[in-house]
C-alpha cells in the first residue's frame, strides 16, 4: 500500500469543486483508492458522498492510499489536487 499525507490548502477544504475534481481523478484509475482525515477511518476516494462525509477543511491533514501498478502516479496527482490553494 502506497500513501501520501497531505495538508489541504483550499479555502473551502475538500468540498464542492475540489472534491468533485478529486473524485473524478480517482475514478479514472483502475485501483482501489482511499482517503482518510487524519488518523480516521479511510473511505472510498471514488465516492463523492464518502469524500464529502469526511468534512475536510482548510488545514486538515488527509492520508490518500492506493495499491497496485500506477499507485505512485495517481497518488501524486491526487495529492496535488488536495493541496492546491
Secondary structure as GFF3:
##gff-version 3
##sequence-region A 1 85
A	DSSP	beta_strand	2	7	.	.	.	ID=ss1
A	DSSP	alpha_helix	16	27	.	.	.	ID=ss2
A	DSSP	beta_strand	33	37	.	.	.	ID=ss3
A	DSSP	beta_strand	43	44	.	.	.	ID=ss4
A	DSSP	alpha_helix	48	53	.	.	.	ID=ss5
A	DSSP	beta_strand	61	66	.	.	.	ID=ss6
A	DSSP	alpha_helix	71	83	.	.	.	ID=ss7
###
